[in-house]
Protein backbone atom coordinates (compact mmCIF):
# COMPACT_ATOMS: atom_id res chain seq x y z
CA UNK A 1 0.00 0.00 0.00
CA UNK A 2 1.08 3.55 -0.66
CA UNK A 3 0.41 6.38 1.78
CA UNK A 4 0.06 10.14 1.78
CA UNK A 5 -1.04 12.89 4.13
CA UNK A 6 -4.63 14.04 4.54
CA UNK A 7 -4.32 17.49 2.98
CA UNK A 8 -2.29 19.85 5.14
CA UNK A 9 -2.80 17.77 8.27
CA UNK A 10 -0.15 15.53 9.77
CA UNK A 11 -2.39 12.48 9.43
CA UNK A 12 -1.14 9.67 7.20
CA UNK A 13 -3.73 7.81 5.16
CA UNK A 14 -3.60 5.02 2.61
CA UNK A 15 -3.91 6.06 -1.04
CA UNK A 16 -7.17 4.10 -1.12
CA UNK A 17 -10.04 4.64 1.27
CA UNK A 18 -12.48 1.78 1.84
CA UNK A 19 -15.98 3.11 1.27
CA UNK A 20 -18.47 1.32 3.49
CA UNK A 21 -21.75 2.17 1.76
CA UNK A 22 -21.83 -1.42 0.48
CA UNK A 23 -22.19 -2.80 4.00
CA UNK A 24 -25.68 -2.85 5.43
CA UNK A 25 -28.98 -3.59 3.74
CA UNK A 26 -31.83 -4.95 5.77
CA UNK A 27 -35.25 -3.33 5.84
CA UNK A 28 -34.39 0.24 4.90
CA UNK A 29 -37.09 2.67 6.08
CA UNK A 30 -39.03 4.65 3.50
CA UNK A 31 -37.50 7.93 4.70
CA UNK A 32 -33.93 6.65 4.29
CA UNK A 33 -31.77 7.11 1.22
CA UNK A 34 -30.14 4.18 -0.52
CA UNK A 35 -31.01 1.27 -2.76
CA UNK A 36 -31.92 -2.28 -1.90
CA UNK A 37 -30.87 -5.75 -2.88
CA UNK A 38 -27.10 -5.52 -3.32
CA UNK A 39 -25.62 -4.75 0.11
CA UNK A 40 -23.14 -6.99 1.94
CA UNK A 41 -24.35 -8.17 5.35
CA UNK A 42 -22.35 -7.91 8.55
CA UNK A 43 -21.02 -11.48 8.50
CA UNK A 44 -19.78 -11.30 4.91
CA UNK A 45 -18.39 -7.80 5.36
CA UNK A 46 -15.85 -9.07 7.88
CA UNK A 47 -13.73 -10.57 5.12
CA UNK A 48 -13.75 -7.26 3.27
CA UNK A 49 -12.31 -5.46 6.28
CA UNK A 50 -9.71 -8.19 6.76
CA UNK A 51 -8.55 -7.91 3.15
CA UNK A 52 -8.33 -4.13 3.40
CA UNK A 53 -6.48 -4.10 6.71
CA UNK A 54 -4.08 -6.87 5.64
CA UNK A 55 -3.28 -4.86 2.50
CA UNK A 56 -2.42 -1.79 4.58
CA UNK A 57 -5.61 0.24 4.10
CA UNK A 58 -6.03 2.43 7.18
CA UNK A 59 -8.70 4.84 5.90
CA UNK A 60 -12.42 4.02 6.12
CA UNK A 61 -15.41 6.13 5.08
CA UNK A 62 -19.08 5.71 5.91
CA UNK A 63 -22.13 7.90 6.59
CA UNK A 64 -25.07 7.87 8.95
CA UNK A 65 -27.55 7.57 6.06
CA UNK A 66 -26.00 4.41 4.60
CA UNK A 67 -28.59 1.72 5.30
CA UNK A 68 -30.08 4.02 7.94
CA UNK A 69 -27.09 3.66 10.26
CA UNK A 70 -26.39 -0.04 9.73
CA UNK A 71 -23.23 0.69 7.73
CA UNK A 72 -21.80 2.60 10.68
CA UNK A 73 -22.69 -0.28 13.03
CA UNK A 74 -20.99 -2.85 10.80
CA UNK A 75 -17.95 -0.64 10.21
CA UNK A 76 -17.52 0.10 13.90
CA UNK A 77 -17.97 -3.50 15.01
CA UNK A 78 -15.39 -4.95 12.63
CA UNK A 79 -12.81 -2.21 13.12
CA UNK A 80 -13.15 -2.49 16.90
CA UNK A 81 -12.45 -6.21 16.64
CA UNK A 82 -9.78 -6.17 13.97
CA UNK A 83 -7.80 -2.91 14.24
CA UNK A 84 -6.16 -0.63 16.74
CA UNK A 85 -8.12 2.61 17.00
CA UNK A 86 -4.91 4.64 17.03
CA UNK A 87 -3.80 3.15 13.70
CA UNK A 88 -6.90 3.81 11.61
CA UNK A 89 -8.61 6.90 10.23
CA UNK A 90 -12.40 6.72 10.30
CA UNK A 91 -14.66 9.15 8.46
CA UNK A 92 -18.42 9.54 8.52
CA UNK A 93 -20.92 12.10 7.29
CA UNK A 94 -23.95 14.12 8.37
CA UNK A 95 -26.80 15.76 6.46
CA UNK A 96 -29.22 13.18 5.07
CA UNK A 97 -32.51 12.07 6.65
CA UNK A 98 -32.19 9.91 9.75
CA UNK A 99 -35.89 9.88 10.55
CA UNK A 100 -39.21 11.09 9.14
CA UNK A 101 -39.24 14.35 11.07
CA UNK A 102 -37.94 17.64 9.63
CA UNK A 103 -35.33 18.04 12.37
CA UNK A 104 -33.77 14.64 11.70
CA UNK A 105 -31.80 15.91 8.73
CA UNK A 106 -29.81 18.89 7.48
CA UNK A 107 -27.03 20.96 9.00
CA UNK A 108 -28.69 22.78 11.89
CA UNK A 109 -26.77 22.82 15.15
CA UNK A 110 -29.51 20.66 16.65
CA UNK A 111 -29.15 17.92 14.05
CA UNK A 112 -25.36 18.05 13.75
CA UNK A 113 -24.80 17.53 17.48
CA UNK A 114 -27.40 14.77 17.71
CA UNK A 115 -26.17 13.07 14.55
CA UNK A 116 -22.58 13.03 15.76
CA UNK A 117 -23.56 11.51 19.10
CA UNK A 118 -25.59 8.83 17.30
CA UNK A 119 -22.78 8.08 14.85
CA UNK A 120 -20.30 7.64 17.70
CA UNK A 121 -22.70 5.27 19.41
CA UNK A 122 -23.17 3.17 16.28
CA UNK A 123 -19.44 3.17 15.52
CA UNK A 124 -18.62 2.29 19.16
CA UNK A 125 -15.97 5.01 19.14
CA UNK A 126 -15.14 7.96 21.34
CA UNK A 127 -14.28 10.18 18.39
CA UNK A 128 -14.42 10.38 14.61
CA UNK A 129 -11.24 11.27 12.76
CA UNK A 130 -12.98 13.04 9.87
CA UNK A 131 -16.53 14.37 10.18
CA UNK A 132 -17.94 15.54 6.86
CA UNK A 133 -21.05 17.42 5.81
CA UNK A 134 -22.61 15.15 3.18
CA UNK A 135 -24.14 17.97 1.13
CA UNK A 136 -24.76 21.70 1.36
CA UNK A 137 -27.83 22.77 3.34
CA UNK A 138 -29.25 26.16 2.28
CA UNK A 139 -31.59 26.43 5.26
CA UNK A 140 -29.29 27.36 8.19
CA UNK A 141 -26.74 30.15 8.03
CA UNK A 142 -23.33 28.65 7.40
CA UNK A 143 -22.18 30.28 10.64
CA UNK A 144 -24.57 27.99 12.52
CA UNK A 145 -23.23 24.91 10.74
CA UNK A 146 -19.58 25.84 11.16
CA UNK A 147 -19.91 26.83 14.82
CA UNK A 148 -21.63 23.50 15.59
CA UNK A 149 -18.89 21.55 13.81
CA UNK A 150 -16.22 23.60 15.56
CA UNK A 151 -17.77 22.78 18.94
CA UNK A 152 -17.50 19.06 18.18
CA UNK A 153 -13.79 19.40 17.46
CA UNK A 154 -13.22 21.40 20.64
CA UNK A 155 -15.19 18.79 22.62
CA UNK A 156 -12.85 16.06 21.35
CA UNK A 157 -15.56 14.15 19.54
CA UNK A 158 -14.17 15.01 16.10
CA UNK A 159 -10.55 15.39 15.04
CA UNK A 160 -10.94 17.00 11.60
CA UNK A 161 -13.72 18.39 9.42
CA UNK A 162 -14.53 17.75 5.78
CA UNK A 163 -17.15 18.51 3.16
CA UNK A 164 -18.71 16.67 0.25
CA UNK A 165 -20.16 17.62 -3.12
CA UNK A 166 -21.18 21.26 -3.53
CA UNK A 167 -20.38 24.27 -5.70
CA UNK A 168 -16.82 25.54 -5.45
CA UNK A 169 -18.02 29.00 -4.38
CA UNK A 170 -19.97 27.42 -1.52
CA UNK A 171 -16.84 25.65 -0.28
CA UNK A 172 -14.87 28.89 -0.61
CA UNK A 173 -17.51 30.69 1.46
CA UNK A 174 -17.25 28.02 4.17
CA UNK A 175 -13.46 28.31 4.23
CA UNK A 176 -13.54 32.11 4.42
CA UNK A 177 -16.20 32.19 7.15
CA UNK A 178 -14.36 29.67 9.30
CA UNK A 179 -11.11 31.60 8.97
CA UNK A 180 -12.85 34.88 9.72
CA UNK A 181 -14.30 33.51 12.97
CA UNK A 182 -11.33 31.43 14.11
CA UNK A 183 -13.25 28.17 13.79
CA UNK A 184 -11.92 24.80 12.69
CA UNK A 185 -12.45 24.49 8.96
CA UNK A 186 -12.81 21.87 6.28
CA UNK A 187 -9.63 20.00 5.45
CA UNK A 188 -10.99 17.68 2.78
CA UNK A 189 -13.49 17.52 -0.08
CA UNK A 190 -15.26 14.29 -0.99
CA UNK A 191 -16.48 14.93 -4.51
CA UNK A 192 -17.91 13.17 -7.55
CA UNK A 193 -14.97 12.52 -9.86
CA UNK A 194 -14.07 9.80 -12.33
CA UNK A 195 -13.21 9.26 -16.00
CA UNK A 196 -16.78 9.93 -17.18
CA UNK A 197 -17.41 12.87 -14.85
CA UNK A 198 -14.56 15.38 -14.74
CA UNK A 199 -16.42 18.65 -14.17
CA UNK A 200 -14.65 18.95 -10.81
CA UNK A 201 -11.46 19.78 -12.70
CA UNK A 202 -12.90 23.19 -13.61
CA UNK A 203 -13.09 24.83 -10.18
CA UNK A 204 -13.39 22.44 -7.24
CA UNK A 205 -10.12 20.54 -7.53
CA UNK A 206 -8.06 23.69 -8.31
CA UNK A 207 -9.62 25.31 -5.24
CA UNK A 208 -8.70 22.30 -3.11
CA UNK A 209 -5.12 22.28 -4.41
CA UNK A 210 -4.80 26.01 -3.76
CA UNK A 211 -6.18 25.74 -0.21
CA UNK A 212 -4.44 22.47 0.67
CA UNK A 213 -7.57 20.34 1.01
CA UNK A 214 -7.44 16.60 0.54
CA UNK A 215 -9.49 15.39 -2.45
CA UNK A 216 -11.36 12.14 -1.76
CA UNK A 217 -13.32 11.25 -4.90
CA UNK A 218 -16.47 9.19 -4.53
CA UNK A 219 -17.54 6.76 -7.23
CA UNK A 220 -14.11 6.49 -8.92
CA UNK A 221 -15.48 3.59 -10.98
CA UNK A 222 -18.68 5.50 -11.81
CA UNK A 223 -20.74 3.11 -9.70
CA UNK A 224 -19.40 0.18 -11.71
CA UNK A 225 -20.00 1.81 -15.09
CA UNK A 226 -16.28 1.78 -15.91
CA UNK A 227 -15.94 -1.92 -15.10
CA UNK A 228 -18.23 -3.00 -17.94
CA UNK A 229 -21.23 -3.65 -15.70
CA UNK A 230 -23.43 -1.63 -18.05
CA UNK A 231 -23.69 -1.60 -21.82
CA UNK A 232 -25.68 0.53 -24.22
CA UNK A 233 -28.38 -2.13 -24.06
CA UNK A 234 -28.64 -2.16 -20.24
CA UNK A 235 -27.07 -3.39 -17.01
CA UNK A 236 -25.73 -6.78 -16.02
CA UNK A 237 -25.36 -6.66 -12.23
CA UNK A 238 -27.74 -6.85 -9.30
CA UNK A 239 -26.53 -3.51 -8.00
CA UNK A 240 -27.12 -1.78 -11.29
CA UNK A 241 -30.64 -3.20 -11.50
CA UNK A 242 -31.54 -1.41 -8.27
CA UNK A 243 -29.33 1.66 -8.67
CA UNK A 244 -31.55 4.30 -10.23
CA UNK A 245 -29.01 6.98 -9.27
CA UNK A 246 -26.37 5.52 -11.60
CA UNK A 247 -28.78 5.53 -14.51
CA UNK A 248 -29.27 9.26 -14.02
CA UNK A 249 -25.53 9.97 -13.98
CA UNK A 250 -23.93 8.05 -16.84
CA UNK A 251 -25.79 7.75 -20.14
CA UNK A 252 -24.03 9.89 -22.77
CA UNK A 253 -22.59 8.16 -25.82
CA UNK A 254 -19.18 9.59 -24.91
CA UNK A 255 -19.47 7.91 -21.50
CA UNK A 256 -19.81 4.54 -23.21
CA UNK A 257 -16.90 5.36 -25.53
CA UNK A 258 -14.71 6.04 -22.50
CA UNK A 259 -15.84 2.79 -20.87
CA UNK A 260 -14.92 0.97 -24.08
CA UNK A 261 -11.45 2.56 -24.00
CA UNK A 262 -10.99 1.46 -20.39
CA UNK A 263 -11.77 -2.09 -21.50
CA UNK A 264 -9.31 -1.85 -24.41
CA UNK A 265 -6.45 -0.59 -22.24
CA UNK A 266 -7.22 -3.25 -19.64
CA UNK A 267 -7.21 -6.02 -22.24
CA UNK A 268 -3.83 -4.90 -23.58
CA UNK A 269 -2.49 -4.89 -20.04
CA UNK A 270 -4.14 -8.18 -19.15
CA UNK A 271 -5.71 -6.72 -16.00
CA UNK A 272 -9.29 -5.90 -14.92
CA UNK A 273 -10.89 -2.72 -16.21
CA UNK A 274 -11.50 -1.59 -12.63
CA UNK A 275 -7.75 -1.34 -12.08
CA UNK A 276 -7.35 0.93 -15.10
CA UNK A 277 -10.13 3.26 -13.96
CA UNK A 278 -8.73 3.34 -10.43
CA UNK A 279 -5.16 3.85 -11.65
CA UNK A 280 -6.32 6.84 -13.69
CA UNK A 281 -7.85 8.61 -10.71
CA UNK A 282 -4.83 7.81 -8.53
CA UNK A 283 -2.60 9.69 -10.98
CA UNK A 284 -4.99 12.63 -11.37
CA UNK A 285 -3.51 15.88 -9.97
CA UNK A 286 -4.73 16.80 -6.51
CA UNK A 287 -6.27 13.44 -5.64
CA UNK A 288 -5.46 12.15 -2.15
CA UNK A 289 -7.40 8.90 -1.86
CA UNK A 290 -10.30 7.70 -4.00
CA UNK A 291 -13.06 5.97 -2.06
CA UNK A 292 -13.39 2.43 -3.34
CA UNK A 293 -16.30 0.11 -2.63
CA UNK A 294 -17.03 -3.50 -3.44
CA UNK A 295 -19.65 -6.17 -2.94
CA UNK A 296 -17.30 -9.08 -3.64
CA UNK A 297 -13.91 -9.83 -2.11
CA UNK A 298 -12.33 -10.37 -5.53
CA UNK A 299 -13.42 -6.90 -6.58
CA UNK A 300 -11.85 -5.40 -3.49
CA UNK A 301 -8.56 -7.24 -3.97
CA UNK A 302 -8.39 -6.09 -7.59
CA UNK A 303 -8.97 -2.47 -6.62
CA UNK A 304 -6.32 -2.56 -3.93
CA UNK A 305 -3.84 -3.87 -6.49
CA UNK A 306 -4.51 -0.79 -8.63
CA UNK A 307 -2.07 1.27 -6.52
CA UNK A 308 0.75 -0.54 -8.30
CA UNK A 309 -0.59 0.13 -11.83
CA UNK A 310 1.20 3.02 -13.51
CA UNK A 311 -0.42 4.33 -16.67
CA UNK A 312 1.70 5.67 -19.50
CA UNK A 313 1.11 9.19 -20.85
CA UNK A 314 -0.31 7.66 -24.04
CA UNK A 315 -2.76 5.55 -22.03
CA UNK A 316 -3.88 8.56 -20.01
CA UNK A 317 -4.40 10.56 -23.20
CA UNK A 318 -6.44 7.76 -24.76
CA UNK A 319 -8.61 7.39 -21.68
CA UNK A 320 -9.33 11.12 -21.55
CA UNK A 321 -9.77 11.81 -25.27
CA UNK A 322 -13.50 11.11 -25.64
CA UNK A 323 -14.64 13.15 -22.66
CA UNK A 324 -17.47 15.63 -23.19
CA UNK A 325 -18.72 18.24 -20.70
CA UNK A 326 -21.58 17.21 -18.43
CA UNK A 327 -24.26 19.00 -16.52
CA UNK A 328 -23.54 19.11 -12.80
CA UNK A 329 -24.20 15.62 -11.44
CA UNK A 330 -24.08 14.33 -7.89
CA UNK A 331 -25.25 17.42 -6.06
CA UNK A 332 -27.79 20.21 -6.47
CA UNK A 333 -26.12 23.14 -8.16
CA UNK A 334 -27.52 26.49 -6.93
CA UNK A 335 -29.11 28.52 -9.68
CA UNK A 336 -29.60 32.31 -9.74
CA UNK A 337 -33.37 31.83 -9.97
CA UNK A 338 -33.55 29.59 -6.91
CA UNK A 339 -31.21 31.83 -4.91
CA UNK A 340 -33.06 35.02 -5.85
CA UNK A 341 -36.35 33.44 -4.81
CA UNK A 342 -35.03 33.07 -1.26
CA UNK A 343 -33.93 36.68 -0.85
C-alpha positions as CSV (number, residue, x, y, z in Angstrom):
1,X,0.0,0.0,0.0
2,X,1.1,3.6,-0.7
3,X,0.4,6.4,1.8
4,X,0.1,10.1,1.8
5,X,-1.0,12.9,4.1
6,X,-4.6,14.0,4.5
7,X,-4.3,17.5,3.0
8,X,-2.3,19.9,5.1
9,X,-2.8,17.8,8.3
10,X,-0.1,15.5,9.8
11,X,-2.4,12.5,9.4
12,X,-1.1,9.7,7.2
13,X,-3.7,7.8,5.2
14,X,-3.6,5.0,2.6
15,X,-3.9,6.1,-1.0
16,X,-7.2,4.1,-1.1
17,X,-10.0,4.6,1.3
18,X,-12.5,1.8,1.8
19,X,-16.0,3.1,1.3
20,X,-18.5,1.3,3.5
21,X,-21.8,2.2,1.8
22,X,-21.8,-1.4,0.5
23,X,-22.2,-2.8,4.0
24,X,-25.7,-2.9,5.4
25,X,-29.0,-3.6,3.7
26,X,-31.8,-4.9,5.8
27,X,-35.2,-3.3,5.8
28,X,-34.4,0.2,4.9
29,X,-37.1,2.7,6.1
30,X,-39.0,4.7,3.5
31,X,-37.5,7.9,4.7
32,X,-33.9,6.7,4.3
33,X,-31.8,7.1,1.2
34,X,-30.1,4.2,-0.5
35,X,-31.0,1.3,-2.8
36,X,-31.9,-2.3,-1.9
37,X,-30.9,-5.7,-2.9
38,X,-27.1,-5.5,-3.3
39,X,-25.6,-4.8,0.1
40,X,-23.1,-7.0,1.9
41,X,-24.3,-8.2,5.4
42,X,-22.4,-7.9,8.6
43,X,-21.0,-11.5,8.5
44,X,-19.8,-11.3,4.9
45,X,-18.4,-7.8,5.4
46,X,-15.9,-9.1,7.9
47,X,-13.7,-10.6,5.1
48,X,-13.7,-7.3,3.3
49,X,-12.3,-5.5,6.3
50,X,-9.7,-8.2,6.8
51,X,-8.6,-7.9,3.1
52,X,-8.3,-4.1,3.4
53,X,-6.5,-4.1,6.7
54,X,-4.1,-6.9,5.6
55,X,-3.3,-4.9,2.5
56,X,-2.4,-1.8,4.6
57,X,-5.6,0.2,4.1
58,X,-6.0,2.4,7.2
59,X,-8.7,4.8,5.9
60,X,-12.4,4.0,6.1
61,X,-15.4,6.1,5.1
62,X,-19.1,5.7,5.9
63,X,-22.1,7.9,6.6
64,X,-25.1,7.9,8.9
65,X,-27.5,7.6,6.1
66,X,-26.0,4.4,4.6
67,X,-28.6,1.7,5.3
68,X,-30.1,4.0,7.9
69,X,-27.1,3.7,10.3
70,X,-26.4,0.0,9.7
71,X,-23.2,0.7,7.7
72,X,-21.8,2.6,10.7
73,X,-22.7,-0.3,13.0
74,X,-21.0,-2.9,10.8
75,X,-18.0,-0.6,10.2
76,X,-17.5,0.1,13.9
77,X,-18.0,-3.5,15.0
78,X,-15.4,-5.0,12.6
79,X,-12.8,-2.2,13.1
80,X,-13.2,-2.5,16.9
81,X,-12.5,-6.2,16.6
82,X,-9.8,-6.2,14.0
83,X,-7.8,-2.9,14.2
84,X,-6.2,-0.6,16.7
85,X,-8.1,2.6,17.0
86,X,-4.9,4.6,17.0
87,X,-3.8,3.1,13.7
88,X,-6.9,3.8,11.6
89,X,-8.6,6.9,10.2
90,X,-12.4,6.7,10.3
91,X,-14.7,9.1,8.5
92,X,-18.4,9.5,8.5
93,X,-20.9,12.1,7.3
94,X,-24.0,14.1,8.4
95,X,-26.8,15.8,6.5
96,X,-29.2,13.2,5.1
97,X,-32.5,12.1,6.6
98,X,-32.2,9.9,9.8
99,X,-35.9,9.9,10.5
100,X,-39.2,11.1,9.1
101,X,-39.2,14.3,11.1
102,X,-37.9,17.6,9.6
103,X,-35.3,18.0,12.4
104,X,-33.8,14.6,11.7
105,X,-31.8,15.9,8.7
106,X,-29.8,18.9,7.5
107,X,-27.0,21.0,9.0
108,X,-28.7,22.8,11.9
109,X,-26.8,22.8,15.2
110,X,-29.5,20.7,16.6
111,X,-29.2,17.9,14.0
112,X,-25.4,18.0,13.7
113,X,-24.8,17.5,17.5
114,X,-27.4,14.8,17.7
115,X,-26.2,13.1,14.6
116,X,-22.6,13.0,15.8
117,X,-23.6,11.5,19.1
118,X,-25.6,8.8,17.3
119,X,-22.8,8.1,14.8
120,X,-20.3,7.6,17.7
121,X,-22.7,5.3,19.4
122,X,-23.2,3.2,16.3
123,X,-19.4,3.2,15.5
124,X,-18.6,2.3,19.2
125,X,-16.0,5.0,19.1
126,X,-15.1,8.0,21.3
127,X,-14.3,10.2,18.4
128,X,-14.4,10.4,14.6
129,X,-11.2,11.3,12.8
130,X,-13.0,13.0,9.9
131,X,-16.5,14.4,10.2
132,X,-17.9,15.5,6.9
133,X,-21.1,17.4,5.8
134,X,-22.6,15.1,3.2
135,X,-24.1,18.0,1.1
136,X,-24.8,21.7,1.4
137,X,-27.8,22.8,3.3
138,X,-29.3,26.2,2.3
139,X,-31.6,26.4,5.3
140,X,-29.3,27.4,8.2
141,X,-26.7,30.2,8.0
142,X,-23.3,28.7,7.4
143,X,-22.2,30.3,10.6
144,X,-24.6,28.0,12.5
145,X,-23.2,24.9,10.7
146,X,-19.6,25.8,11.2
147,X,-19.9,26.8,14.8
148,X,-21.6,23.5,15.6
149,X,-18.9,21.6,13.8
150,X,-16.2,23.6,15.6
151,X,-17.8,22.8,18.9
152,X,-17.5,19.1,18.2
153,X,-13.8,19.4,17.5
154,X,-13.2,21.4,20.6
155,X,-15.2,18.8,22.6
156,X,-12.8,16.1,21.4
157,X,-15.6,14.2,19.5
158,X,-14.2,15.0,16.1
159,X,-10.5,15.4,15.0
160,X,-10.9,17.0,11.6
161,X,-13.7,18.4,9.4
162,X,-14.5,17.7,5.8
163,X,-17.2,18.5,3.2
164,X,-18.7,16.7,0.3
165,X,-20.2,17.6,-3.1
166,X,-21.2,21.3,-3.5
167,X,-20.4,24.3,-5.7
168,X,-16.8,25.5,-5.4
169,X,-18.0,29.0,-4.4
170,X,-20.0,27.4,-1.5
171,X,-16.8,25.7,-0.3
172,X,-14.9,28.9,-0.6
173,X,-17.5,30.7,1.5
174,X,-17.2,28.0,4.2
175,X,-13.5,28.3,4.2
176,X,-13.5,32.1,4.4
177,X,-16.2,32.2,7.1
178,X,-14.4,29.7,9.3
179,X,-11.1,31.6,9.0
180,X,-12.8,34.9,9.7
181,X,-14.3,33.5,13.0
182,X,-11.3,31.4,14.1
183,X,-13.3,28.2,13.8
184,X,-11.9,24.8,12.7
185,X,-12.5,24.5,9.0
186,X,-12.8,21.9,6.3
187,X,-9.6,20.0,5.5
188,X,-11.0,17.7,2.8
189,X,-13.5,17.5,-0.1
190,X,-15.3,14.3,-1.0
191,X,-16.5,14.9,-4.5
192,X,-17.9,13.2,-7.5
193,X,-15.0,12.5,-9.9
194,X,-14.1,9.8,-12.3
195,X,-13.2,9.3,-16.0
196,X,-16.8,9.9,-17.2
197,X,-17.4,12.9,-14.9
198,X,-14.6,15.4,-14.7
199,X,-16.4,18.7,-14.2
200,X,-14.6,18.9,-10.8
201,X,-11.5,19.8,-12.7
202,X,-12.9,23.2,-13.6
203,X,-13.1,24.8,-10.2
204,X,-13.4,22.4,-7.2
205,X,-10.1,20.5,-7.5
206,X,-8.1,23.7,-8.3
207,X,-9.6,25.3,-5.2
208,X,-8.7,22.3,-3.1
209,X,-5.1,22.3,-4.4
210,X,-4.8,26.0,-3.8
211,X,-6.2,25.7,-0.2
212,X,-4.4,22.5,0.7
213,X,-7.6,20.3,1.0
214,X,-7.4,16.6,0.5
215,X,-9.5,15.4,-2.4
216,X,-11.4,12.1,-1.8
217,X,-13.3,11.3,-4.9
218,X,-16.5,9.2,-4.5
219,X,-17.5,6.8,-7.2
220,X,-14.1,6.5,-8.9
221,X,-15.5,3.6,-11.0
222,X,-18.7,5.5,-11.8
223,X,-20.7,3.1,-9.7
224,X,-19.4,0.2,-11.7
225,X,-20.0,1.8,-15.1
226,X,-16.3,1.8,-15.9
227,X,-15.9,-1.9,-15.1
228,X,-18.2,-3.0,-17.9
229,X,-21.2,-3.6,-15.7
230,X,-23.4,-1.6,-18.0
231,X,-23.7,-1.6,-21.8
232,X,-25.7,0.5,-24.2
233,X,-28.4,-2.1,-24.1
234,X,-28.6,-2.2,-20.2
235,X,-27.1,-3.4,-17.0
236,X,-25.7,-6.8,-16.0
237,X,-25.4,-6.7,-12.2
238,X,-27.7,-6.8,-9.3
239,X,-26.5,-3.5,-8.0
240,X,-27.1,-1.8,-11.3
241,X,-30.6,-3.2,-11.5
242,X,-31.5,-1.4,-8.3
243,X,-29.3,1.7,-8.7
244,X,-31.5,4.3,-10.2
245,X,-29.0,7.0,-9.3
246,X,-26.4,5.5,-11.6
247,X,-28.8,5.5,-14.5
248,X,-29.3,9.3,-14.0
249,X,-25.5,10.0,-14.0
250,X,-23.9,8.1,-16.8
251,X,-25.8,7.7,-20.1
252,X,-24.0,9.9,-22.8
253,X,-22.6,8.2,-25.8
254,X,-19.2,9.6,-24.9
255,X,-19.5,7.9,-21.5
256,X,-19.8,4.5,-23.2
257,X,-16.9,5.4,-25.5
258,X,-14.7,6.0,-22.5
259,X,-15.8,2.8,-20.9
260,X,-14.9,1.0,-24.1
261,X,-11.5,2.6,-24.0
262,X,-11.0,1.5,-20.4
263,X,-11.8,-2.1,-21.5
264,X,-9.3,-1.8,-24.4
265,X,-6.5,-0.6,-22.2
266,X,-7.2,-3.2,-19.6
267,X,-7.2,-6.0,-22.2
268,X,-3.8,-4.9,-23.6
269,X,-2.5,-4.9,-20.0
270,X,-4.1,-8.2,-19.1
271,X,-5.7,-6.7,-16.0
272,X,-9.3,-5.9,-14.9
273,X,-10.9,-2.7,-16.2
274,X,-11.5,-1.6,-12.6
275,X,-7.8,-1.3,-12.1
276,X,-7.3,0.9,-15.1
277,X,-10.1,3.3,-14.0
278,X,-8.7,3.3,-10.4
279,X,-5.2,3.9,-11.6
280,X,-6.3,6.8,-13.7
281,X,-7.8,8.6,-10.7
282,X,-4.8,7.8,-8.5
283,X,-2.6,9.7,-11.0
284,X,-5.0,12.6,-11.4
285,X,-3.5,15.9,-10.0
286,X,-4.7,16.8,-6.5
287,X,-6.3,13.4,-5.6
288,X,-5.5,12.1,-2.2
289,X,-7.4,8.9,-1.9
290,X,-10.3,7.7,-4.0
291,X,-13.1,6.0,-2.1
292,X,-13.4,2.4,-3.3
293,X,-16.3,0.1,-2.6
294,X,-17.0,-3.5,-3.4
295,X,-19.7,-6.2,-2.9
296,X,-17.3,-9.1,-3.6
297,X,-13.9,-9.8,-2.1
298,X,-12.3,-10.4,-5.5
299,X,-13.4,-6.9,-6.6
300,X,-11.9,-5.4,-3.5
301,X,-8.6,-7.2,-4.0
302,X,-8.4,-6.1,-7.6
303,X,-9.0,-2.5,-6.6
304,X,-6.3,-2.6,-3.9
305,X,-3.8,-3.9,-6.5
306,X,-4.5,-0.8,-8.6
307,X,-2.1,1.3,-6.5
308,X,0.8,-0.5,-8.3
309,X,-0.6,0.1,-11.8
310,X,1.2,3.0,-13.5
311,X,-0.4,4.3,-16.7
312,X,1.7,5.7,-19.5
313,X,1.1,9.2,-20.9
314,X,-0.3,7.7,-24.0
315,X,-2.8,5.6,-22.0
316,X,-3.9,8.6,-20.0
317,X,-4.4,10.6,-23.2
318,X,-6.4,7.8,-24.8
319,X,-8.6,7.4,-21.7
320,X,-9.3,11.1,-21.5
321,X,-9.8,11.8,-25.3
322,X,-13.5,11.1,-25.6
323,X,-14.6,13.2,-22.7
324,X,-17.5,15.6,-23.2
325,X,-18.7,18.2,-20.7
326,X,-21.6,17.2,-18.4
327,X,-24.3,19.0,-16.5
328,X,-23.5,19.1,-12.8
329,X,-24.2,15.6,-11.4
330,X,-24.1,14.3,-7.9
331,X,-25.3,17.4,-6.1
332,X,-27.8,20.2,-6.5
333,X,-26.1,23.1,-8.2
334,X,-27.5,26.5,-6.9
335,X,-29.1,28.5,-9.7
336,X,-29.6,32.3,-9.7
337,X,-33.4,31.8,-10.0
338,X,-33.5,29.6,-6.9
339,X,-31.2,31.8,-4.9
340,X,-33.1,35.0,-5.8
341,X,-36.3,33.4,-4.8
342,X,-35.0,33.1,-1.3
343,X,-33.9,36.7,-0.8
